[in-house]
Every structure is written in structure tokens, then in C-alpha cells.
């Protein structure tokens, strides 16, 4: 799929992006390069590859935090086992 200057202008208008006229051709070339790369990705054989749902191999387990003193030790301010934050409601 080739992207020309008219397409760049249309997409910029739809996205409400003000792009100077002298940048339109350069932007079209950049977008064509991206589309070429995407077309190369479509050629990759992914048969037999399981889709990744997460890059983390560990189980996501909810805990109570373990050691409250250790949890709040990095806080700028804490009282007891609680974080102290600025008041945000007037």
C-alpha cells in the first residue's frame, strides 16, 4: 500500500494535526517505510507459535504485601503502616 501526499494531508486533517506543507512529502516517505516494514512482518512464518499473553513467566498472585514496614520504607512519608499523601479534595 503506497501512501501519497494526498493521503498524508487527509489523515492529518482527520487527526487534527497541523503539518507544514514542506513536511508532507517527507512524512509520506516515512509512512511508506513503516508500511514496507509491516509488509515484511506479514511474511514471517508464525505457524506453530503460541500467542503471548504476557512476557512474565511467573504466576500473578495477589498477596497481602508481606512486610508492611518494607512496603512503606520507600514512601516519602508514612505513619505506622500507612502512606501519607497530600489532601486532594477541598
TALINKA-V177550 format. One line per field, one symbol per residue. ss: DSSP state (H for helix, E for strand, - for the rest). psi: psi as a letter, one per 20 degrees, with the letter a starting at -180 (. if undefined). Layout:
ss->???
psi->???
This chain:
ss->----HHHHHHHHHH------HHHHHHHHHHHHHHHHHHHHHH-------------------------HHHHH-----EE--EE-------
psi->opprhhggggggghilpopqhiigghhggghhgghgghhhhhipojpippqpiqipiqqnpprjieohhhgihiqhpqockqqpqqpip.
